[in-house]
Amino acid sequence: MVGDDVQAQVAERERDDEPAALDELEGVTVDASVDTPESARPLLSIAMPCYNVEAYLRRGLTSLSDPRFAGRLEVIVVDDGSRDGTAAIAREFIRTAPEIFRLVSKENGGHGSAVNAGLAAARGRYFRVLDGDDWMDTEGLDAFLNALANLHADLVIDRKREVDMVTGLSREFPLAEGVETGHALPFASVLTNGDTVFQIMIHTLTARTDYLQGLSIHLLERTFYEDYEYVVKASVPAETIAYLDIETYQYQVGNAAQSVSHTNYVKRWADHTRVVWELLHYLADVEVGRGPQTISGEALAAPARAYLSEKVHLLIDTHYNIALLFDGDRRRGRARAREFRKKLREFHPGQFRRGERRYWSALILNYLGISYALIQRIKKGWRS
């Protein structure tokens, strides 16, 4: 449970949770009207947050430019203040397939800001995110849309593939063994299976647009790693979920500029810290009865609360890893971990206790000069 003073802290927090309508977002321009009658709503809206991705964007948009998708798919390219040819490439596709593609141009505000703008602009029954340097399997997306048309679930999870941009080698992420597919399941029924929970990630997650907008989700802006915030806040209040054994998302890896590289995790420690505290407060809200409810207005059930607690715990473990195992400046890493641990102990004793095993094991490795990279090299040597 949270500390004794958390209820007061939560009550005092000033947080703007109301998502702005698209026409209220500052510095946003839209290339097409957003007034769509219900009968003309596409089945799926894909928001593509883009910042200086002219080298990759054409591949992603080409994977979505298929006449079979007309009327069923809208692709919202959210140009987050790019300084290259990102917007010009998007307009090329709008000219050739205006029934599919739209462009939202905005001032730079980061990935979370672009997702916020994409969700505000979305007209589809369902919504998902595709980053500007990634792409979709076109045939898989067609099969996904066919299946989606016959579903009604808060969340829909499919399969992704990681593709190394240097070697071209790929790795698929199959669904968990034994998971039921093709129809809606009670969300609580999948939360006891760690494998099915693991598959709920931004690259596999589609959610009902009305459901998301009803939750008033508004992600942190000018902050990296808010994709974890999105997955947590989009999934925790869900009542139903469906799994589809269809591969769609093609996730490019191996780019040193990616936020998930170890160097960038260390460089963006402050961003990761902000996400950790945002979700700790979100968890505290739930635990004192001020948190989100399901879309039908009911309090979160025990399995959903336990799922949320586990997601926050995993994020805290990662935070300790960044400080103590990723950072080449070991002294700085220790100082960062100690400061965070002290604040965590005061704010949330329960999460503090859950994180102690990771903290002490990582601290010992830090003192021994054993980094995460070295651990991975040793594991690789053992496997070979």
Secondary structure, DSSP 4 states (H G I P E B T S, - for coil): ---TTHHHHHHH-----SPPPGGGSTTEEESS-----GGG--SEEEEEEESS-HHHHHHHHHHH--GGGTTTEEEEEEEES-SSSHHHHHHHHHHH-TTTEEEEEE----HHHHHHHHHHH--SSEEEE--TT-EE-HHHHHHHHHHHTT---SEEEEEEEEEETTT--EEEEPPPTT---SS-EEHHHHTT-HHHHHT-STTTEEEEHHHHHHTT----SS-TTHHHHHHHHHHTT-SEEEEEEEEEEEEEE--TTSTTSHHHHHHTHHHHHHHHHHHHHHHHHHHTT-S---TTSPPPPHHHHHHHHHHHHHHHHHHHHIIIII-S-HHHHHHHHHHHHHHHHHH-HHHHHHHHHHHHHHHHHHHHT--HHHHHHHHHHHH-
